[in-house]
Amino acid sequence: MSDKILLMSNSFFKRLKKEEKPPVIEEEAPVWEDRIFWVSTLQKITFPVISNLAKGSLRKNMPVESKSGEGEKFAYLEAFARVFNGIAPWLELGVDTSEEGKVREKYIKLTLKAISNAVNTNSNDYIFVVEPKQSLVDVALFAQGLLRAKKQIWLNLPMDIQARIIRELKNTRIIAPYENHWLLYTSMVEAALLEFTGECDKERLTYAISKFRDEFYVGDAIYSNGDEFDVGYYNSLIIHPMLNDILAVMRKYGLQEGEFLDVQLMRSSRLSSQLERMISPDGTYPLLGKSLAYRCGVFHLLSQAALLKILPRNIAPAQVRSALTKIIQRQFTGSQNFNSEGWLICGLNASQIDICDDETNTGSVYACCAVFLALGLKANDMFWEAPSEEWSSLKAWNGHQIQPDQSINF
């Protein structure tokens, strides 16, 4: 973690110095500190993965921890795909003259080099190993990241690297997905192929959409996971974010299924309000389902809703920023979720391997990076500029006025 790239922004990411200023300016300082804290934490989490892959040393240096001991083959792809998926909107802002813009320039360059190594079959860090089933998950997350950072990443990759990526995306077609949220992985891959090549397997693209639209919707913004329904965070982690991005591509290319996007975005808006209400005054949230080792990544959809500007009207962007900041602070201000070399460890808020699924490994837990999607909003966006606000649970438990929760029936 001592690399110059990480250290170059020390002057930017240190705490703002207190100066004698009018009271109104004093009150504005924490607003800027929120974004500074988010970007600083992003670096703290992602730098070991991106820098090592860029150097060709990810396999060599990344430790692999898992409950079952079976995750090593795909742990490296999991780590990078999940990091890239989460920071892609931030990278897509591109380079500017601000200190953050200079940091972003370094991360764009690191990401481009990391991708080149990841798809190079002659590299020590060629990580696109087609394992039965599992590789489909993270190739899809990688493809989603490419869609989210098309200008800054995809279009800046050399043509031979683009060709290799297309090959890796097509290689997943031999994998038959399960009849649940895995259908969205095949659809996401085909959506990326459609966007980057103009061609796709239309059946693999549209089948998931028809299943979730016509069969899997339970009500009040919640989809079942195939024929099964489990309480947990999969609607936020995978289902809604992928539906939103896939349908956006389908609408762009005039496919009939893309007409479902409007309804889907309204459902996402409703789910974002549910997620916001789950965040307690102290930055904790219900320990439900099988994905708790993904930490704050379980709020993927809430951050995406802020990015897409589809938050409900009765939820101010600033209260979402404040709530998510509280969660990130609780989980990443200290060192309890990192090993001595700066890699994430398996658990919720410490080393807690028993809370993990058998398939969860060191690479899996980098799904926490999904919380950073809102960094794709410019620094002058109201999400970042508006004064901090109490979020719903904080308002309620402080005895302040709060509107009732309202379900939807579409």
C-alpha positions in Angstrom: 0.0 0.0 0.0 3.1 2.3 -0.1 3.1 2.7 -3.9 3.5 6.3 -5.1 0.1 6.1 -6.9 -1.7 5.6 -3.6 0.4 8.2 -1.8 0.2 11.0 -4.5 -3.1 12.2 -3.2 -2.2 12.5 0.5 -2.7 16.3 0.3 -6.2 15.8 -1.1 -7.4 13.0 1.1 -6.2 14.3 4.5 -8.8 15.8 6.8 -9.7 19.4 5.9 -7.9 21.8 8.1 -10.1 24.0 10.3 -9.8 27.7 9.5 -11.5 30.8 10.7 -14.5 31.1 8.4 -18.0 32.3 8.5 -20.3 29.7 10.2 -22.1 28.8 7.0 -18.8 27.7 5.4 -17.9 25.7 8.5 -21.1 23.8 8.1 -20.3 22.9 4.5 -17.0 21.3 5.2 -18.4 17.8 6.1 -20.2 17.7 2.8 -16.9 17.8 0.9 -15.4 15.4 3.4 -18.0 12.8 2.5 -16.8 12.5 -1.1 -13.1 12.7 0.0 -13.8 9.8 2.4 -15.6 7.7 -0.2 -12.7 8.1 -2.7 -10.1 7.5 -0.1 -11.9 4.3 1.0 -12.3 3.2 -2.6 -8.5 3.4 -2.9 -7.9 1.6 0.4 -10.1 -1.4 -0.8 -9.3 -1.6 -4.5 -5.6 -0.7 -4.8 -4.1 -4.1 -3.8 -6.3 -5.8 -6.5 -5.9 -3.4 -9.3 -2.2 -2.6 -8.8 -1.2 -6.2 -8.5 -3.1 -7.2 -11.6 -1.6 -4.3 -13.5 1.8 -5.6 -12.5 1.0 -9.2 -13.3 1.4 -10.2 -9.6 -2.2 -10.8 -8.5 -1.9 -14.6 -8.4 1.4 -14.3 -6.6 0.4 -11.8 -3.9 -3.4 -12.1 -3.3 -4.2 -14.5 -0.4 -7.1 -16.8 -0.9 -9.4 -17.6 2.1 -12.5 -19.6 1.8 -14.8 -21.8 3.9 -14.6 -24.8 1.6 -11.1 -24.3 0.1 -12.5 -24.6 -3.4 -12.4 -21.0 -4.5 -8.8 -20.5 -5.5 -9.3 -21.1 -9.3 -11.7 -18.3 -9.8 -10.9 -16.0 -6.8 -8.7 -13.7 -8.8 -11.3 -13.1 -11.5 -13.9 -12.6 -8.7 -11.8 -10.0 -7.0 -11.1 -7.9 -10.1 -14.5 -8.2 -11.7 -16.2 -7.0 -8.5 -13.8 -4.2 -8.0 -14.1 -3.0 -11.6 -17.9 -3.4 -11.5 -18.2 -1.1 -8.6 -15.7 1.7 -9.6 -16.6 1.8 -13.3 -19.0 4.8 -13.0 -16.3 6.7 -11.1 -13.7 5.9 -13.8 -16.2 7.0 -16.5 -16.0 10.5 -15.2 -12.6 10.7 -16.8 -9.7 12.9 -16.1 -9.8 16.5 -15.0 -7.5 19.0 -13.3 -8.8 18.4 -9.8 -6.8 16.3 -7.3 -9.5 13.7 -7.5 -9.3 13.8 -11.3 -5.6 13.1 -11.2 -6.2 10.1 -8.9 -8.9 8.9 -11.3 -6.4 9.2 -14.2 -4.0 6.9 -12.4 -6.8 4.4 -11.7 -8.0 4.5 -15.3 -4.4 3.6 -16.5 -4.1 0.9 -13.9 -7.4 -0.6 -14.9 -6.5 -0.6 -18.6 -3.3 -2.4 -17.8 -5.0 -4.8 -15.4 -7.5 -5.8 -18.1 -4.8 -6.3 -20.7 -3.0 -8.8 -18.3 -6.3 -10.4 -17.3 -7.1 -11.5 -20.9 -3.6 -12.3 -22.0 -3.1 -16.0 -22.2 0.7 -15.5 -21.9 0.4 -13.5 -18.7 0.9 -15.0 -15.2 -2.3 -13.2 -14.4 -4.5 -14.6 -17.1 -7.6 -15.0 -14.9 -10.4 -15.8 -17.4 -10.4 -19.5 -16.6 -13.7 -21.1 -17.7 -14.8 -23.1 -14.7 -18.1 -25.0 -14.8 -20.7 -22.4 -13.9 -18.8 -20.1 -11.6 -16.9 -18.1 -14.2 -20.2 -17.0 -15.8 -20.9 -14.9 -12.6 -17.8 -12.8 -12.8 -17.5 -12.5 -16.5 -21.0 -11.0 -16.4 -20.0 -8.6 -13.6 -16.9 -7.7 -15.7 -19.1 -7.1 -18.7 -21.4 -4.9 -16.7 -18.4 -2.9 -15.6 -17.4 -2.4 -19.3 -20.9 -1.1 -20.0 -20.6 1.3 -17.1 -17.2 2.6 -18.3 -17.5 2.4 -22.1 -15.8 5.7 -22.9 -12.9 5.6 -20.5 -12.2 1.9 -20.5 -13.6 0.0 -23.4 -12.9 2.6 -26.1 -9.3 3.1 -24.7 -8.4 -0.6 -24.9 -6.3 -1.7 -27.9 -8.2 -3.5 -30.6 -6.4 -6.8 -29.9 -7.4 -6.6 -26.2 -11.0 -5.8 -27.2 -11.0 -8.9 -29.5 -9.7 -11.1 -26.6 -12.5 -9.8 -24.3 -15.1 -10.5 -27.0 -13.7 -14.1 -27.2 -13.9 -14.5 -23.4 -17.5 -13.2 -23.3 -18.5 -15.7 -26.0 -16.7 -18.5 -24.2 -19.3 -18.4 -21.5 -22.0 -19.5 -23.9 -21.1 -23.1 -23.2 -22.4 -22.6 -19.6 -26.0 -23.3 -18.9 -27.3 -21.0 -16.2 -29.5 -22.0 -13.3 -33.2 -21.0 -13.6 -32.8 -18.1 -11.2 -30.8 -14.9 -11.0 -28.1 -16.7 -13.0 -30.2 -16.1 -16.1 -29.3 -12.4 -15.8 -25.6 -13.3 -16.1 -26.1 -14.8 -19.5 -28.3 -11.8 -20.5 -25.7 -9.3 -19.3 -22.9 -11.0 -21.3 -25.1 -10.8 -24.4 -26.1 -7.2 -23.7 -22.4 -6.3 -23.6 -21.8 -8.2 -26.9 -24.7 -6.3 -28.5 -23.3 -3.0 -27.3 -19.7 -3.7 -28.4 -20.2 -5.8 -31.6 -23.8 -5.1 -32.7 -24.6 -8.8 -32.5 -25.7 -11.2 -29.8 -27.5 -14.4 -29.1 -31.0 -12.9 -28.8 -32.5 -15.9 -27.0 -29.9 -15.7 -24.2 -30.4 -11.9 -24.0 -34.1 -11.9 -23.7 -35.0 -15.1 -21.9 -34.0 -13.7 -18.5 -36.1 -10.6 -19.0 -39.2 -12.6 -19.9 -38.8 -14.8 -16.8 -38.3 -11.9 -14.4 -41.0 -9.8 -16.0 -43.7 -12.6 -16.4 -42.9 -15.2 -13.7 -40.6 -14.2 -10.9 -42.1 -10.9 -9.7 -43.6 -11.3 -6.2 -44.8 -7.8 -5.6 -43.7 -4.5 -3.9 -40.5 -4.3 -6.0 -39.3 -7.9 -5.0 -38.5 -10.7 -7.4 -38.1 -14.3 -6.3 -34.9 -16.1 -7.1 -36.4 -18.3 -9.7 -39.1 -20.6 -8.2 -37.6 -20.1 -4.8 -38.1 -17.1 -2.5 -35.5 -16.4 0.1 -35.3 -13.2 2.3 -32.0 -11.5 1.6 -30.3 -8.9 -0.5 -30.1 -10.6 -3.9 -32.7 -8.1 -5.3 -30.3 -5.3 -4.5 -27.0 -7.1 -5.2 -27.8 -8.6 -8.6 -31.4 -8.7 -9.8 -32.4 -5.0 -10.0 -29.0 -3.6 -11.0 -28.6 -6.1 -13.8 -32.1 -5.7 -15.0 -31.7 -1.9 -15.2 -28.4 -2.1 -17.2 -29.5 -4.9 -19.5 -32.9 -3.2 -20.3 -31.1 0.1 -21.0 -29.1 -1.6 -23.7 -32.2 -3.4 -25.1 -34.1 -0.1 -25.3 -31.1 1.6 -27.0 -31.2 -1.0 -29.8 -35.0 -0.9 -30.1 -35.7 -4.4 -28.8 -39.3 -4.9 -27.8 -38.4 -6.2 -24.3 -36.7 -2.9 -23.6 -40.2 -1.4 -23.1 -40.2 -3.0 -19.7 -37.5 -0.6 -18.6 -39.9 2.1 -17.3 -41.7 -0.3 -15.0 -38.4 -1.8 -13.9 -37.0 1.6 -12.9 -40.1 2.4 -10.9 -39.7 -0.9 -9.1 -36.0 -0.1 -8.4 -37.1 3.3 -7.1 -39.4 1.5 -4.6 -36.7 -1.0 -3.6 -34.3 1.9 -3.0 -36.7 3.3 -0.5 -36.9 0.0 1.3 -33.1 -0.2 1.5 -32.7 3.3 2.8 -35.1 2.5 5.6 -33.1 -0.6 6.5 -30.1 1.5 7.5 -30.2 2.0 11.3 -29.1 5.3 13.0 -25.7 3.8 13.8 -25.0 2.5 10.3 -26.0 -1.2 10.8 -28.6 -3.1 8.8 -30.5 -6.4 9.1 -28.4 -9.6 9.0 -30.6 -11.4 6.5 -29.8 -13.9 3.8 -26.6 -15.4 2.5 -24.7 -12.4 1.3 -23.5 -10.7 4.4 -19.8 -11.1 3.6 -20.4 -8.7 0.7 -20.7 -6.0 3.4 -22.0 -2.6 2.2 -22.2 -4.1 -1.3 -25.7 -5.3 -0.4 -26.7 -1.6 -1.0 -25.7 -1.9 -4.7 -29.2 -0.9 -5.9 -29.5 2.1 -3.5 -26.2 3.5 -4.8 -27.3 2.8 -8.4 -30.7 4.5 -7.8 -28.8 7.6 -6.7 -26.5 7.3 -9.8 -29.5 6.9 -12.2 -31.5 9.6 -10.3 -34.4 7.4 -9.7 -34.7 7.8 -5.9 -38.3 8.4 -4.7 -39.3 12.1 -4.4 -39.6 11.8 -0.6 -36.0 10.6 -0.2 -33.5 13.4 -0.6 -30.2 12.4 -2.3 -28.3 13.9 0.6 -29.9 11.6 3.1 -28.9 8.6 1.0 -25.3 9.9 0.9 -25.4 10.4 4.7 -26.7 6.9 5.3 -24.3 5.2 3.0 -21.4 7.2 4.4 -22.3 6.0 7.9 -22.3 2.4 6.7 -18.9 2.7 4.9 -17.4 4.5 8.0 -18.6 1.7 10.3 -17.1 -1.1 8.1 -13.9 0.5 6.7 -12.7 3.4 8.9 -10.7 0.9 10.9 -8.6 -2.1 9.9 -10.8 -4.9 11.2 -11.8 -6.0 7.7 -8.3 -6.1 6.2 -5.3 -8.3 6.8 -1.8 -6.8 7.5 -1.1 -6.4 3.8 -4.3 -4.5 3.0 -6.4 -7.3 1.5 -10.0 -7.8 2.5 -10.8 -10.7 4.8 -13.9 -12.8 4.8 -16.6 -11.7 7.2 -19.1 -8.9 7.9 -17.2 -6.6 10.3 -14.1 -8.6 11.2 -12.7 -12.1 10.3 -16.0 -14.1 10.5 -15.6 -17.1 8.1 -18.7 -18.8 9.6 -21.0 -16.1 8.2 -19.8 -17.0 4.6 -21.2 -19.5 2.1 -19.1 -22.4 1.1 -18.5 -20.6 -2.3 -17.4 -17.3 -0.7 -13.7 -16.5 -0.9 -11.4 -13.6 -0.7 -12.3 -12.5 -4.2 -16.0 -12.7 -3.5 -16.0 -10.1 -0.7 -14.9 -7.3 -3.1 -18.5 -7.1 -4.1 -18.6 -4.5 -1.4 -17.3 -2.1 -4.1 -20.8 -1.9 -5.5 -21.6 0.7 -2.9 -19.3 3.2 -4.7 -21.5 3.5 -7.8 -22.8 6.9 -6.7 -19.2 8.3 -7.1 -20.1 8.3 -10.8 -22.1 11.5 -10.0 -19.9 14.6 -10.5 -18.7 16.3 -7.4 -21.0 19.3 -8.0 -24.1 17.1 -8.1 -26.7 17.7 -5.4 -26.0 14.2 -4.1 -22.6 15.5 -2.9 -23.2 19.2 -2.5 -26.4 19.3 -0.5 -26.0 19.6 3.3 -26.1 16.3 5.2 -29.5 15.0 6.2 -30.9 12.5 8.6 -32.0 9.3 6.9 -35.3 7.7 7.6 -34.5 5.6 10.7 -32.4 8.5 12.2 -35.4 10.8 11.7 -37.8 8.4 13.2 -35.7 7.5 16.3 -34.9 11.1 16.9 -38.6 11.9 17.1 -38.7 13.9 13.9 -41.4 13.9 11.3 -41.2 11.0 8.8 -43.6 9.9 6.1 -45.2 6.5 6.2 -43.8 3.7 4.1 -45.8 3.1 0.9 -45.9 -0.1 -1.1 -46.5 -0.4 -4.9 -48.7 -2.7 -6.8 -47.2 -2.6 -10.3 
